[in-house]
């Protein structure tokens, strides 16, 4: 009876999925917090109501809660995003990368633009065979002042993304730059599109796989974490 009382209200969990794209999975193998990053990553400016968005102000405290919670053993990040706000995307990626909790990301459909740092931020990254990832230079919409300082800002922002991606994946800096500046592949734009196996062969993503493979990897991380904790307590 007490166990039933401790379980979350199904209605509350459903509301959490609808509001934040998140849910908690309980099983004998451990408790996993599942987080969806979908659509357009919204930053300081609100997107139109008809655009599906992921709001960074929701995700940052949610990730802090996952890291500090004694009840959550690991984090599964499901990605299907077109990209969005650079500052917001990098902020979320840094939060995920800075967690000690076991974490796995899975790119489903697409992990485009600023979705690339988000995909590589987890301890292990997966991509579905049919999923795609678009890599291109930094772009800004709206008024751009034609002065040298603006181009310096573009370059420094691009360098931040490059540094993060190469630090959290196996891709070489020269390969990532080449993909970013490729011409002729994207219609009316500069950049490249990678599909499942290609992303793995270049070292951007760790493995090709689906949900079951991602969950198995996360459970192995959780088990290793538990074993390390037990050994530390014995010593």
C-alpha positions in Angstrom: 0.0 0.0 0.0 2.8 2.4 0.9 4.5 1.6 -2.5 1.4 2.6 -4.3 1.2 5.8 -2.4 4.8 6.6 -3.4 4.1 6.2 -7.1 3.5 9.3 -9.1 0.0 10.3 -10.0 -0.5 9.1 -13.7 -2.4 12.3 -14.5 0.5 14.4 -13.2 3.0 12.4 -15.2 0.9 12.9 -18.3 0.7 16.6 -17.7 4.5 16.7 -17.3 4.9 14.9 -20.7 2.6 17.4 -22.3 4.3 20.5 -20.7 8.0 19.6 -20.8 8.3 16.5 -23.0 9.6 14.6 -20.0 8.7 11.4 -18.2 10.2 9.1 -15.5 10.5 5.4 -16.2 10.7 3.0 -13.2 11.9 -0.6 -13.6 13.9 -3.2 -11.8 17.0 -2.1 -13.6 16.8 1.6 -12.5 14.9 4.8 -12.8 15.4 6.8 -16.0 14.3 10.4 -16.7 13.4 10.7 -20.4 13.7 14.2 -21.9 12.6 15.2 -25.4 14.2 18.0 -27.2 12.0 18.6 -30.3 11.1 21.2 -32.8 12.7 24.6 -32.5 14.9 25.4 -29.5 13.4 28.6 -28.2 15.7 31.2 -26.6 15.0 34.7 -25.3 12.5 35.5 -28.0 9.2 33.7 -28.2 8.4 31.7 -31.4 5.0 32.0 -33.1 2.2 29.8 -31.5 2.1 27.4 -34.5 5.8 26.5 -34.2 6.6 23.4 -32.0 9.3 24.5 -29.5 11.5 23.3 -26.7 11.9 26.1 -24.1 15.3 26.3 -22.5 13.9 27.9 -19.3 12.1 24.6 -18.7 15.0 22.4 -19.4 17.7 24.0 -17.3 16.0 23.5 -13.8 14.7 20.1 -15.0 18.3 19.0 -15.7 19.5 20.3 -12.3 16.7 18.3 -10.6 17.7 15.1 -12.5 21.4 15.6 -11.4 20.5 16.1 -7.8 17.7 13.6 -7.4 18.5 10.4 -5.4 15.6 8.7 -7.1 16.8 9.2 -10.7 19.6 6.9 -11.9 20.1 8.1 -15.5 19.1 10.5 -18.3 17.8 9.6 -21.7 17.7 12.5 -24.2 15.5 12.0 -27.3 16.4 14.5 -30.1 14.3 15.5 -33.1 15.1 19.2 -33.5 15.7 21.6 -36.4 18.0 23.7 -34.2 17.3 27.2 -32.9 18.7 29.7 -30.5 22.5 29.2 -30.2 22.9 30.5 -26.7 20.0 28.4 -25.4 21.2 25.3 -27.2 24.7 25.6 -26.0 23.4 26.3 -22.4 21.4 23.1 -22.4 24.3 21.1 -24.0 26.7 22.4 -21.3 24.2 21.3 -18.6 24.0 17.8 -20.0 27.7 17.5 -20.5 28.4 18.7 -16.9 26.2 16.0 -15.3 27.8 13.1 -13.3 24.6 11.0 -13.8 24.7 8.4 -16.6 23.4 9.9 -19.8 22.6 8.7 -23.3 21.3 10.7 -26.3 19.4 9.4 -29.3 18.9 11.3 -32.5 15.6 10.4 -34.1 14.5 12.1 -37.3 17.0 15.0 -37.0 19.5 16.7 -34.8 20.2 19.7 -37.0 22.3 22.9 -36.4 22.6 23.6 -32.7 21.1 20.1 -32.2 24.6 18.7 -33.0 26.1 19.9 -29.7 23.1 18.7 -27.9 23.5 15.2 -29.4 27.2 14.9 -28.4 26.7 16.3 -24.9 25.6 13.0 -23.3 28.2 10.4 -22.2 27.2 8.1 -25.1 25.4 9.2 -28.2 23.2 7.2 -30.6 21.6 8.0 -34.0 18.9 6.1 -35.8 19.9 4.8 -39.2 17.4 7.1 -41.0 18.2 10.2 -38.9 20.0 13.2 -40.3 22.2 15.9 -38.9 22.8 19.3 -40.6 26.1 21.1 -40.0 26.5 24.7 -41.2 28.1 28.0 -40.2 26.5 30.3 -37.7 23.6 32.3 -39.1 21.6 35.2 -37.6 18.2 36.6 -38.6 17.2 40.2 -38.4 19.4 43.3 -38.7 23.1 42.7 -39.1 25.5 45.7 -38.7 28.1 45.5 -41.5 31.2 46.2 -39.3 34.3 44.0 -38.6 33.2 43.5 -35.0 30.0 41.7 -36.2 32.1 39.2 -38.3 34.4 38.7 -35.3 31.4 37.9 -33.2 30.2 35.3 -35.9 33.6 33.7 -35.8 33.9 33.5 -32.0 30.4 32.0 -31.8 31.3 29.5 -34.4 34.5 28.6 -32.5 32.5 28.0 -29.4 30.4 25.4 -31.2 33.4 23.8 -32.8 35.3 23.6 -29.5 32.3 22.0 -27.7 31.5 19.4 -30.5 35.2 18.3 -30.9 35.6 18.1 -27.1 32.6 15.9 -26.6 32.9 13.7 -29.7 35.6 11.9 -31.7 35.3 14.0 -34.8 38.5 15.9 -35.9 38.4 19.7 -36.0 39.4 19.8 -39.6 36.6 17.4 -40.6 33.9 19.3 -38.8 35.1 22.6 -40.4 35.1 21.0 -43.8 31.5 19.8 -43.3 30.5 23.2 -42.0 31.8 25.1 -45.0 30.9 22.6 -47.7 29.4 24.1 -50.8 27.0 22.5 -53.3 25.3 20.1 -51.0 22.7 22.3 -49.4 20.4 24.2 -51.8 20.9 27.9 -51.2 23.2 27.4 -48.2 26.6 26.3 -47.0 27.0 23.1 -45.0 26.5 19.3 -45.0 23.9 16.7 -44.1 25.1 13.5 -42.4 22.9 10.4 -42.0 23.1 7.7 -39.3 26.2 5.6 -40.3 28.0 8.6 -41.8 27.9 10.5 -38.5 29.3 7.5 -36.7 32.1 6.9 -39.3 33.2 10.5 -38.9 33.3 10.2 -35.1 30.5 12.7 -34.5 28.2 10.2 -32.9 29.2 7.1 -31.0 26.9 4.4 -32.4 24.0 3.7 -34.7 21.0 2.3 -32.9 17.5 2.7 -31.8 15.6 3.0 -28.5 16.4 -0.5 -27.2 20.2 -0.1 -27.8 20.2 3.4 -26.2 18.4 2.0 -23.1 20.7 -1.0 -22.8 23.7 1.3 -22.9 22.2 3.6 -20.3 21.4 0.7 -18.0 25.0 -0.5 -18.3 26.2 3.0 -17.3 23.9 2.9 -14.3 25.1 -0.5 -13.3 28.8 0.6 -13.6 28.0 3.7 -11.5 26.4 1.5 -8.8 29.4 -0.8 -8.7 31.8 2.1 -8.4 29.7 3.5 -5.5 29.7 0.1 -3.7 33.5 -0.3 -4.2 34.0 3.3 -2.8 31.9 2.5 0.3 33.8 -0.7 0.9 37.2 0.9 0.7 
